[in-house]
Amino acid sequence: MSTLSGDRAATDRAVLEVPSTRIQSKLEAAAVSVSRYGLVVVLLLIGVLKFTPGEAAGIQPLVAHSPLMSWMYGLLGVQGVSNVIGVIELATAALIALRPLSPKASFAGSVAAVVTFLLTVSFLFSTPGAVHWNYGFPVFGDAGQFLIKDLVLLGASLWTAAEAHGAAQGPRPWLTFFVTIPMSLRRR
């Protein structure tokens, strides 16, 4: 019985440990690509919609209650503010998509996406009725349900920014050497 369980443990190690690093690296590469180009698609779609009167009217209550953005309505009007936001979202999408050609441009686009989604997540706190408390727990209203997805998009933007920044830095052999030095040697 111990031989059988020993064989099973060896088989489990052979199946799970060796390929797991390959599986993990392939999953991470797929995750970064899906996150990056998923952001691009989302930003393109919502950016294009910002040029429509319906979308301009739809975002107006969110932007109008934002202490960071409401001032723009006095300068540009409802459609003008929506157009500016649309241009920013389209430019951000284009920069993020440039990752194969320019990691630095993609990093800049990812940082712009981080700022974008930080602003939209802040609408959860500034828009009346976005979140209300029921029995001691936060409950999302219609605006809150619409906005909460931006928390995930913020995370994806941070991840793609980190990846693009690392790629823009290029190979750093000295860092690899330092990371691989055993801890016992570092303390001397």
N, C-alpha and C positions, 0 to 999 in steps of 0.2 A: 504494500500500500504506500509506503514511503517512496518507493521507486516511482510509482505512478504519479504521485503528487509532485515529486521532484522533476519528472519529465514534463508535467503540465506547467510547472513554474518556468522551466527552461523554454518551453514553447511559448508561453506568455511573454517572456522577455524578448525572445526572438521576433515575435509578431509585433509587440507593442513598442519596444524601445528603439530598435534600429530604424524602422520606417517612420516612427513618430516625429523625428526631427525633419524628415522630408515632408511629411504631411503638414506639420506645423508651418514650415517655411512656405509651402504652397498655399496654405490657407491664409497666412499673413499677406502674401503677395496678392491673392485674390481679394482679400478684405480691403487692402489699400486701394486697389484699382476700382473696386465697386464703390467704395466710399468716395474716392476722388471724382469718378465720372458720374456717380449718382448725384453728387453735389452739383456738378456741371449741368446735368439735365434739369434738376430742380430749379437752380438759379436761372437757367435759360427760360424755362416755362413760366415761372412767376415773374421774371423780368419782362418778358414779352407782354404778359397780361397787364402789367402796370400802365401800358399805353392805351388801355381801354377805359371808357368812362365808368363802366360797372366796377372794375377793380379799383379805380381811383376813389369811387364812392365807398367801396367796401373797406378800404384801409383807413379812410378818413377818421372814423372814431378812435382807432388805435393810435394813430399818429397825433391826432388833436389832443389827446390826454397825456402824451409823453412830454415830460419836462425837457427832454433832450432834443425833441424834433418839432414840437408844436409851433415854434416861432417861424418855421418855413412857410406856413400857410399865409402869413401876412405879406410875404414877399412874392410867392409864386402861385398861390391859389391851389385848389384841390387837384386839378389835372396836372399843373406844373410840378407840384411836389411828387406826385405819382410818377411822372415822367423822369424826374431826377433819380428817384429810387430805382426805376427800371433801367436807366443807363448804368447806374452803379452795379446792379445785379448782373446785367449782361457783360459788363467789363470784368467783373469778378469771375464769372463763369469762364470767359475767354482766357484769363490769366491762369486759372487753375488747370484748364485743359492743356496748357502749353508745357506741362511737366516733361514729356519726352524730349522737347527741344530746349527748354530752359527751366531747370529746377528753381532758379531764383525768381523768375516770373511767377511760377506756380506757388512758391512760398508767399510772394506778395499777394496773390489772389486768395490764398488760403487765409492769410491774416485779415484781408478785407472781409472774407466770409465770417471769420470769428467776430469781427466788429459788427457785421450785419446781424448775426444771430444773437449776440449779446444785447443789441438794441431790441430785437423782437422779443426776446425772453423778458426784457425789462417791461414790456407791455403787460405782462402778467400782473405786475405790481402797480402799474399806473392806470390801467383801463378799468373803469368801474364795472363790477359784475363779472370780471374775468375769473376771480376766485372769491369764494365766500366760505364761511365756516359753518359746518353743520355737525353737531354732536362732537365738537372739538377737533374735527378733521377738515382739511381743505377740500372743497368740492369745486370742480371747474364748471363755470358757466359756458355758454357757447363760445365766447371769445377765448377762454382758457383752454377749451378742448381743441380749438384751432391752433393755438400758439404753443402748446406743450411739446409738439413734435420738434420745435426748433431747438429744444434742449439736446436732442439726439443729433440734429444737424450741426449744432455747436461742437459737440464731441467729435464728429467726423471732420469738421473743419480744423480742429486742433490737431487731430491725428495726421491729416494730410499736410498741415503746416510743418509738423515735426519731421515727417518723412521727406518732404521737399527740402527743408532746411538741411537735413543730413546729407541729401544728395548734392546740394549746392556746395557743401563744404568739401566734397571730394574725399578721396581716401586719405586717412590720417594714420600712417603706420606707427607713429610714436604712441598714439592713443591705444591701438591694438596691443602694442608691446606692454604698455603700462597696465592695461586691464588684465593681461595674462601673467603678470608677475605674481608669484605666490605671496600671500599675506605675510608669511614669516619673513620674507626678504624685504618687504616694505617697511617693517617696523625697525629695522636696523639703522 
